[in-house]
Amino acid sequence: MLCCASSFNYIINDIRDIERDKQHQEKMKKKPLASGELPLYFAVLLLIAVVGVMVFSVIFLIPNIGFITMLILIILTGQFYNHFFKNHAFIDILVLSTGYLWRALSGVVIINDNISAWLFLAIFQVAMFLSIAKRKGDLLYLGEEKAIEHKKVYDQYSLKLLDQFHVLIASSLFMTYSLYLILEFYPFESAINLKEFIMIFTIPISLYIIMRFMYLTSSKPEIARRTEKVFKDKGIIIAGLFLVGILFFSFYFETILGILGIS
């Protein structure tokens, strides 16, 4: 459902910008409508199919008002971004990041759980962190002139400004994660709980991951433009495994002891 909502926005955007994309050499290779690989009527049919799937699903499969609201917000945020905000510096990053926030909150309303302020803040900061890296990568990889051709909003950005934004958001993200662990699990109380105390060791690991990502996106801007390439970096992979392993051990500590027969 979330993929359908995102696809709706992407299809509308590609249809709207088809003539503009034809003037852009890089987009001609990536977008099948601009390149002529797919006809316009196919995109329209696909759009109708996507809408049909969403309508059928919210009526018969997931008749959840909160989830439906999140889907509507994802679509509205995407359309506001495409039609109004994508050419306005700073607002474009904020609106784009908000769209990812609705995706995360969709899962919360589906399981009918309370919305954590920590989740709200962390997801928004991660989205901001990645969006800023993407813009910095575009400027480094394409150069200023070609970047402006790629997106008009780049005439309002500079590498120095984006570097400052990146450091700001990276610091905020690290502090959010650290404070979450400290304030939620109280690992420094007089009565030490091992499963909670061990979580503190993920703080330096999370800092390494943030620093490693910033290094990679600065030295290899093509990674910032294609974030999935980060998961091929050995440093990120090893640190990620340690992070997930420690958190898994902490959350399921008692279950692991039960399996091992240790009371």
Secondary structure, DSSP 8 states (H G I E B T S, - for coil): -HHHHHHHHHHHHHHHTHHHHHT-HHHHHH-HHHHTSS-HHHHHHHHHHHHHHHHHIIIII---HHHHHHHHHHHHHHHHIIIIITTSTTHHHHHHHHHHHHHHHHHHHHTT----HHHHHHHHHHHHHHHHHHHHHHHHHH-HHHHHHH-GGGGG--HHHHHHHHHHHHHHHHHHHHHHHHHHH-TTSSS--HHHHGGGGHHHHHHHHHHHHHHHHHH-HHHHHSGGGGGG-HHHHHHHHHHHHHHHHHHTHHHHHHHHT--
